[in-house]
């Protein structure tokens, strides 16, 4: 699967144009997705020096992207006359998603198990109903 990943607010907290703190487990999860065979594209509003800083930040932590702000590494306006910043990917991971950004553990499980957000919500609801259908625990004499 080809996955586009935003930087500010998704991999790191918002502090643009500076680089914020890493969002817990973002880099590790993205490295696991790469190990699972997914192609990751860094998809950011950053350009020039600010984009290089973001790429270097990830690279220093062992995260390499297949491409940056393009569909494939060699893509240029000369090699593709229809070059567009609109990527042709299977999935976008972005903090501006409707509903916000799930935690990185949930993101990994969704991708690994080919789940939609709807599947995750249904699973949580099922777990909640199982929990509520259990008989109440017997109270001890010291509990009122």
Secondary structure, DSSP 8 states (H G I E B T S, - for coil): -EEEE-SBTTTB-S-TTS---B-TTHHHHHHHHHHTT-EEEE--S--HHHHHHHHHHHHHTT---SEESSSSTT--TTT-TT--SS---SEEE-TTSTT----HHHHHHHHHTT--HHHHHHHHHHHHHHHHHS------TT--
